[in-house]
Amino acid sequence: MTLDQHHALGRLQDELARLEALRANISQDLLDEEYGVERELSLLDQHPSEIGSEVHDLERDQAIAESVESELAEVRAAIGRVEDGTYGRCEVDGEPIPPERLEAMPATRRCAAHQVEADRA
């Protein structure tokens, strides 16, 4: 493993730890909010707009949780690429991804041009 790969692996492991901690916090918040919404919904004098706000907050937090899960999957996949020797190569054409892009986005799978194409699809 080269020095650059060690650096990338360290950054990816740090990002993995950060995302796992974030996921744990979000999971607890979701449990607390779900309990709160159920409790609030049981109160007959609750104003409908307050219930709507609670449900909106819960849906927002669920969307954030899904995004974190997606990011975790990308980071784990990138760690796998470091381990199998394909890290830093575009998955579309196999060409090297510029170091600046990898520094900014360590879990990226594609060069910028191919990422734009993937985003359009």
C-alpha positions as YAML, in Angstrom:
chain: A
units: angstrom
residues:
- id: 1
  name: MET
  ca: [0.00, 0.00, 0.00]
- id: 2
  name: THR
  ca: [1.43, 3.38, -1.00]
- id: 3
  name: LEU
  ca: [1.65, 6.45, 1.21]
- id: 4
  name: ASP
  ca: [-1.28, 7.99, -0.70]
- id: 5
  name: GLN
  ca: [-3.37, 4.88, -0.10]
- id: 6
  name: HIS
  ca: [-2.51, 4.96, 3.62]
- id: 7
  name: HIS
  ca: [-3.56, 8.60, 3.72]
- id: 8
  name: ALA
  ca: [-6.80, 7.83, 1.87]
- id: 9
  name: LEU
  ca: [-7.55, 4.87, 4.12]
- id: 10
  name: GLY
  ca: [-7.02, 7.02, 7.20]
- id: 11
  name: ARG
  ca: [-9.35, 9.71, 5.87]
- id: 12
  name: LEU
  ca: [-11.97, 7.12, 4.92]
- id: 13
  name: GLN
  ca: [-11.80, 5.47, 8.34]
- id: 14
  name: ASP
  ca: [-12.18, 8.87, 10.02]
- id: 15
  name: GLU
  ca: [-15.21, 9.60, 7.83]
- id: 16
  name: LEU
  ca: [-16.65, 6.17, 8.60]
- id: 17
  name: ALA
  ca: [-16.35, 6.82, 12.34]
- id: 18
  name: ARG
  ca: [-17.93, 10.28, 11.97]
- id: 19
  name: LEU
  ca: [-20.86, 8.92, 9.97]
- id: 20
  name: GLU
  ca: [-21.41, 6.00, 12.36]
- id: 21
  name: ALA
  ca: [-21.54, 8.43, 15.30]
- id: 22
  name: LEU
  ca: [-23.94, 10.64, 13.38]
- id: 23
  name: ARG
  ca: [-26.11, 7.63, 12.57]
- id: 24
  name: ALA
  ca: [-26.23, 6.64, 16.23]
- id: 25
  name: ASN
  ca: [-27.33, 10.16, 17.23]
- id: 26
  name: ILE
  ca: [-29.93, 10.32, 14.47]
- id: 27
  name: SER
  ca: [-31.27, 6.88, 15.40]
- id: 28
  name: GLN
  ca: [-31.75, 7.98, 19.00]
- id: 29
  name: ASP
  ca: [-33.34, 11.25, 17.90]
- id: 30
  name: LEU
  ca: [-35.72, 9.34, 15.62]
- id: 31
  name: LEU
  ca: [-36.73, 7.04, 18.46]
- id: 32
  name: ASP
  ca: [-37.32, 10.02, 20.71]
- id: 33
  name: GLU
  ca: [-39.30, 11.87, 18.03]
- id: 34
  name: GLU
  ca: [-41.39, 8.84, 17.08]
- id: 35
  name: TYR
  ca: [-42.30, 8.38, 20.73]
- id: 36
  name: GLY
  ca: [-43.04, 12.09, 20.99]
- id: 37
  name: VAL
  ca: [-45.25, 12.09, 17.90]
- id: 38
  name: GLU
  ca: [-47.19, 9.06, 19.13]
- id: 39
  name: ARG
  ca: [-47.62, 10.71, 22.52]
- id: 40
  name: GLU
  ca: [-48.61, 14.03, 20.95]
- id: 41
  name: LEU
  ca: [-51.06, 12.37, 18.59]
- id: 42
  name: SER
  ca: [-52.79, 10.85, 21.57]
- id: 43
  name: LEU
  ca: [-53.65, 14.28, 22.96]
- id: 44
  name: LEU
  ca: [-57.04, 15.34, 21.69]
- id: 45
  name: ASP
  ca: [-56.48, 19.04, 22.30]
- id: 46
  name: GLN
  ca: [-53.39, 19.12, 20.09]
- id: 47
  name: HIS
  ca: [-53.64, 21.77, 17.38]
- id: 48
  name: PRO
  ca: [-53.44, 20.22, 13.86]
- id: 49
  name: SER
  ca: [-50.60, 22.52, 12.80]
- id: 50
  name: GLU
  ca: [-48.48, 21.36, 15.73]
- id: 51
  name: ILE
  ca: [-49.04, 17.74, 14.76]
- id: 52
  name: GLY
  ca: [-48.07, 18.60, 11.18]
- id: 53
  name: SER
  ca: [-44.85, 20.21, 12.39]
- id: 54
  name: GLU
  ca: [-43.97, 17.11, 14.43]
- id: 55
  name: VAL
  ca: [-44.62, 14.81, 11.46]
- id: 56
  name: HIS
  ca: [-42.60, 17.11, 9.16]
- id: 57
  name: ASP
  ca: [-39.64, 17.04, 11.55]
- id: 58
  name: LEU
  ca: [-39.82, 13.26, 11.78]
- id: 59
  name: GLU
  ca: [-39.91, 12.88, 7.97]
- id: 60
  name: ARG
  ca: [-36.96, 15.28, 7.61]
- id: 61
  name: ASP
  ca: [-34.92, 13.32, 10.13]
- id: 62
  name: GLN
  ca: [-35.77, 10.05, 8.38]
- id: 63
  name: ALA
  ca: [-34.51, 11.53, 5.09]
- id: 64
  name: ILE
  ca: [-31.28, 12.60, 6.79]
- id: 65
  name: ALA
  ca: [-30.87, 9.10, 8.22]
- id: 66
  name: GLU
  ca: [-31.26, 7.60, 4.73]
- id: 67
  name: SER
  ca: [-28.65, 10.01, 3.38]
- id: 68
  name: VAL
  ca: [-26.20, 9.04, 6.14]
- id: 69
  name: GLU
  ca: [-26.76, 5.34, 5.36]
- id: 70
  name: SER
  ca: [-26.00, 6.03, 1.70]
- id: 71
  name: GLU
  ca: [-22.81, 7.88, 2.60]
- id: 72
  name: LEU
  ca: [-21.77, 5.03, 4.90]
- id: 73
  name: ALA
  ca: [-22.17, 2.57, 2.03]
- id: 74
  name: GLU
  ca: [-20.05, 4.77, -0.25]
- id: 75
  name: VAL
  ca: [-17.28, 5.07, 2.35]
- id: 76
  name: ARG
  ca: [-17.28, 1.31, 3.01]
- id: 77
  name: ALA
  ca: [-17.08, 0.68, -0.74]
- id: 78
  name: ALA
  ca: [-14.15, 3.09, -1.01]
- id: 79
  name: ILE
  ca: [-12.34, 1.28, 1.81]
- id: 80
  name: GLY
  ca: [-12.88, -1.92, -0.15]
- id: 81
  name: ARG
  ca: [-11.34, -0.30, -3.22]
- id: 82
  name: VAL
  ca: [-8.28, 0.72, -1.19]
- id: 83
  name: GLU
  ca: [-7.94, -2.86, 0.03]
- id: 84
  name: ASP
  ca: [-8.31, -4.40, -3.45]
- id: 85
  name: GLY
  ca: [-6.03, -1.87, -5.14]
- id: 86
  name: THR
  ca: [-8.60, -0.09, -7.32]
- id: 87
  name: TYR
  ca: [-8.95, 3.06, -5.20]
- id: 88
  name: GLY
  ca: [-8.34, 6.28, -7.06]
- id: 89
  name: ARG
  ca: [-9.43, 4.94, -10.44]
- id: 90
  name: CYS
  ca: [-12.62, 5.98, -12.19]
- id: 91
  name: GLU
  ca: [-15.06, 3.08, -12.21]
- id: 92
  name: VAL
  ca: [-16.20, 4.04, -15.72]
- id: 93
  name: ASP
  ca: [-12.92, 4.13, -17.66]
- id: 94
  name: GLY
  ca: [-10.29, 3.03, -15.12]
- id: 95
  name: GLU
  ca: [-8.31, 6.25, -15.50]
- id: 96
  name: PRO
  ca: [-6.79, 7.86, -12.40]
- id: 97
  name: ILE
  ca: [-9.01, 10.29, -10.50]
- id: 98
  name: PRO
  ca: [-7.14, 13.58, -9.90]
- id: 99
  name: PRO
  ca: [-5.63, 13.74, -6.39]
- id: 100
  name: GLU
  ca: [-7.43, 17.04, -5.73]
- id: 101
  name: ARG
  ca: [-10.79, 15.37, -6.28]
- id: 102
  name: LEU
  ca: [-9.86, 12.45, -4.03]
- id: 103
  name: GLU
  ca: [-8.71, 14.86, -1.34]
- id: 104
  name: ALA
  ca: [-12.00, 16.75, -1.50]
- id: 105
  name: MET
  ca: [-14.16, 13.63, -1.87]
- id: 106
  name: PRO
  ca: [-12.26, 10.57, -0.64]
- id: 107
  name: ALA
  ca: [-15.12, 8.14, -1.30]
- id: 108
  name: THR
  ca: [-15.67, 9.22, -4.91]
- id: 109
  name: ARG
  ca: [-15.94, 6.45, -7.49]
- id: 110
  name: ARG
  ca: [-15.72, 8.51, -10.65]
- id: 111
  name: CYS
  ca: [-13.78, 11.35, -12.18]
- id: 112
  name: ALA
  ca: [-15.66, 14.66, -12.33]
- id: 113
  name: ALA
  ca: [-16.70, 14.25, -15.98]
- id: 114
  name: HIS
  ca: [-18.17, 10.80, -15.44]
- id: 115
  name: GLN
  ca: [-19.83, 11.91, -12.20]
- id: 116
  name: VAL
  ca: [-21.63, 14.67, -14.10]
- id: 117
  name: GLU
  ca: [-22.84, 12.07, -16.59]
- id: 118
  name: ALA
  ca: [-24.01, 9.77, -13.77]
- id: 119
  name: ASP
  ca: [-25.84, 12.64, -12.06]
- id: 120
  name: ARG
  ca: [-27.70, 13.45, -15.29]
- id: 121
  name: ALA
  ca: [-28.86, 9.86, -15.74]
...
